[in-house]
Amino acid sequence: MRRNRAKHKGWKDHYSTLAKKENFPARSVYKLKEIQQKYNLIKKGDRVLDLGCSPGSWLIYAAELTGKKGRVIGVDLKPLSVKIPSNAKVYTADILSIDDEFYELTGKDFNVILSDMAPATTGNKNVDAARSFNLCEAALYIAQKTLMPGGSFVCKIFQGEDFNKFSDLVKAGFKKSRIFKPQSSRKASKEIYIIGLNKN
C-alpha cells in the first residue's frame, strides 16, 4: 500500500509542479491542452464560455488561445482568487439556476463552450454520477442556447448509468461527437470528456 501511495504522490507532483512553473492555478489545464492539441477547437478571435471556471486554469489557457481580439467568459459558484487576463471576465452564478438575466450578462454567439464542472462528491459512485449528469445537462442546455452554428462543446462527465444518455444528447445536437480521456486524468478516475463538434 505504501508503495502505491508514494507512486500516486509522485504522479500528482509532476502535473502540479508543471502547472506552478507555467503559472496555472491547477493541473487540470493539461486536460484542456490535450483536447486542444487533438481537436484544435479554440482559435484566435473566438468567443469562449467556460462553465465552472474555478480555479481558473482553463479560463487563462483559453484566453491565451483566443488572443486579445478574443473573449472568454467564465462562470462559477465562487469568485476566482487569481488574476485573469484582460480579455476574460468572470461571473458568479449557479449553473443550475440560470435565467434570462444571465444570458444578457454573458451574451451569446460563442464559438466554444467548455465545462469542466464536477459535483461535490459523496463517495457514492452512483450518486456522484447522477449529480455529474445534472450538471452536464445544464451545460448542454446553455450550449444549445448560446453556441453559434458550427461551434464546439467540451463537457466532463462522470461515467455512470446516464453516460450513454448524455452522449446521445450531444450526438443529436452536433454533426460529430467524440469521447476523450486525457492522459493527465487519473487512471482510476471516472471522469471522461464528451466533445460535440460542429453544432447543428
N, C-alpha and C positions, 0 to 999 in steps of 0.2 A: 504493500500500500504506500509506503513512504516513497518508494522509487517513482510510482505513478504521479504522486503529488508533486514531487520535485520536477518531473518531466513537464507536467502541466504548467507549473510556475515559470519554467524556462521558456516554454512556448508563448505564454502570455506576455512575458517581458519583451520578447522580440518585437511584437507589434506595438506594445505600449511605449517602448524606448524609441522606436522609429517615429511614432506619432509625436512624441515630445520633441524629437530632433527636428521634425518638419513643421513644428508649430501648429499641430492639430490638437483639439481638446480631448479626442478619444481615438482609439484604434479602429473604430467602426468605419473610418474614412476609407480603409483599404478594401472594404467590400464594394463601395461605390466605385473606387478606382478600377477594380477588376471588371465590374459591369460596364464602365465607360470604355475600357480598353477593348472589350469584346464587341460591344454594340454601338459605340460612338453616338450616344443619344444626345448629349448636351453639346451645343455648338455656339460659336461666338455670336453674340447679339440675342440669344434666346431669352425667353421669359420662363423661369422655373419656379414651381411651388414645392416647398419642402415641408411635408406634413410630419409633425413630431420631430422638430428640428433640434431639440436639445440633445447633447450639449453643444452642438454647433459645427461638428466636423464636416458633415455633408453640405451644410449651408456654405461654409467657407470654400470648400473644394468646388462646389457648383458655381460660386461667384467667380472663382479663378477661371473656370472653363468658359463662362459666358462673356467675360471681359467687361470693360467699362460701359460698353453700349448695351450690355445685357442687364437683366434684372432678376434677382432672386428674392422671393418672399418666403419667410419661414413662419410656421405656426406651431405653438406648443402650449401645454398646460402651464408651464413655468417659464419665466423670463430667462434669457441667456445671460451668463455671467462673463462671457468672453467678448472681446472687441470684434465687431463684424465689419466686413468690407463696405465701402461706400456705396456699392451697387446692390446692397442687400438691406432688407427691412424685416423685422420680426414682430409678429402679433401674438398676444397671449389669448388663447381661446381653447375651448373644449371641442375637439373634432366631432364628438358625438352629439353636440347640440348647436350646430351651425345654422345661422339664419341669413336672411337676405342682406342684413347689415354687414355681415362678414364678407359677402361677395362684393359689396360696394367698396369695402376697405382694400381687399386684395386685388380686385379687378379680375378679368377673365382672359381668354385668349392666351393660355400658357402653352408653350411648346413641349414642356416636360413636367410631369408631376411625380415626385418622389415620396415614398412613405417607408420609413424605417421604424415605424411605430411598433411598440411592444406593450402588452398589457402589464399591469402589476401582477407578477406571478404568484401562484398559491402553492406550487409544488405538485398540484394535481394536474397531470398532463391533459386530461380531457377538459377540465375547467379552463386551463390556460389556453388550449387550442380554440375553445369556443369564444373566449374573450378576444383572442387574436383575430378570429373570423369577423367579429363585430366591428373591430377597428378597420379591417380590410374592406368590408362592405361600405363603411363610411367614406374611406379614401376613394373607392371606386365611384361612389355617388358624386363626390366632389369632382373627380376627374371627368365624369360624364357631363357635368355642368360647365366646367371651366377650361377643359382641354380643347385646343384647336383641332380641326380635322387633320389627320396625318401626324398628330402628336404621339408622344410616348409616355408610358406609365410604368413605374417600378414600385413593387409593393412586397414588403416582407410579410410572410405568414408562417405561423407555427403549424407543422404538419399534424393533421388530425382528421376526424371523420368528415369535416366540412371542406377539406382541401380541394377535392375534385370539383365540388360545387362551385367554389370560388374560381378555380381555374377555368371552368366552363363559362362563368360570367365574364371573365376577362376575354376569353376567346370570342364571345358574342359581340363584344364592343370594339374589337380591333381586328385588322386584317391578318395579323400574325401574333402569336404569343409564344413565349419561351419560359422554361423553368431553369433556374440557375442557382447553384450552390457555390458561393465563393470559397476559395481555398482558405481565406482568412476567417471563415466561420469555424467555430468549434466543431470537430468531427461528431461529437455526441449531441450537438445542438439540433433541435427540431426545426430551427428556422430555415426557410428557403425563400427565394425571391421569384415572384411571377412577374414577367415583363410583357407588357402589351405594346405592340409596335404598329404604327400607322392607324390611328383611331378612325373609325368609320364616320 
